[in-house]
Amino acid sequence: MKGGFPLAILVNLDVMMAKRKVSAGELAERIGITPANLSILKNNKAKAIRFSTLEMICKALDCQPADILEYRPD
């Protein structure tokens, strides 16, 4: 949360991983991040994501950023 308000950007990484039948461990290994950091992303606990990480996720899952990031206003 920022300033007591929930963030309006949601990470739907689990949905795309399920569509591609890729496990968290496999994706973490493919993109070179720890399973713990991937879990933070998957569970909407991240406050930021590097474009390089987003690019690697999109490449590994053959998707677009909009497939995993969603803006949901209050």
C-alpha positions in Angstrom: 0.0 0.0 0.0 1.1 3.5 -0.7 -0.1 6.2 1.7 -2.7 3.8 3.1 -4.4 3.2 -0.3 -4.1 -0.1 -2.2 -2.3 0.1 -5.5 -4.5 0.1 -8.5 -2.1 -2.0 -10.6 -2.6 -5.7 -10.4 -0.2 -8.4 -11.5 -2.1 -11.3 -13.1 1.0 -13.4 -13.6 -0.6 -16.5 -12.1 -3.3 -16.4 -14.8 -0.8 -16.3 -17.7 1.4 -18.9 -16.0 -1.6 -21.2 -15.8 -2.5 -20.6 -19.5 1.1 -21.5 -20.5 1.3 -24.4 -18.0 4.5 -23.0 -16.5 5.3 -23.5 -12.8 6.6 -20.7 -10.6 9.9 -22.6 -10.2 10.3 -23.1 -13.9 9.5 -19.4 -14.7 11.9 -18.1 -11.9 14.7 -20.3 -13.4 13.9 -19.2 -17.0 14.0 -15.5 -16.2 16.8 -15.6 -13.6 15.1 -14.4 -10.4 14.6 -16.2 -7.1 11.3 -18.1 -6.5 10.8 -15.7 -3.5 10.9 -12.6 -5.7 8.6 -14.2 -8.3 6.2 -15.0 -5.4 6.2 -11.3 -4.4 5.3 -10.4 -8.0 2.6 -13.1 -8.3 0.9 -12.2 -5.0 0.7 -8.5 -5.8 3.1 -7.6 -3.0 5.7 -5.8 -5.3 5.9 -2.1 -5.3 7.8 -1.9 -8.6 9.0 -4.1 -11.4 12.0 -3.5 -13.6 11.3 -3.3 -17.3 14.1 -5.8 -17.9 12.2 -8.3 -15.6 8.9 -7.5 -17.3 10.6 -8.1 -20.7 12.0 -11.5 -19.6 8.6 -12.6 -18.2 6.9 -11.6 -21.5 9.5 -13.4 -23.5 9.3 -16.6 -21.3 5.5 -16.6 -21.4 5.1 -15.4 -25.0 2.8 -12.6 -23.9 2.4 -8.8 -23.8 2.7 -6.7 -20.6 -1.0 -6.1 -20.8 -1.6 -9.8 -20.4 -0.1 -9.7 -16.9 -0.6 -6.1 -15.7 -4.0 -4.7 -15.1 -5.1 -1.2 -14.0 -8.1 -1.4 -11.7 -9.3 2.0 -10.4 -11.1 2.1 -7.0 
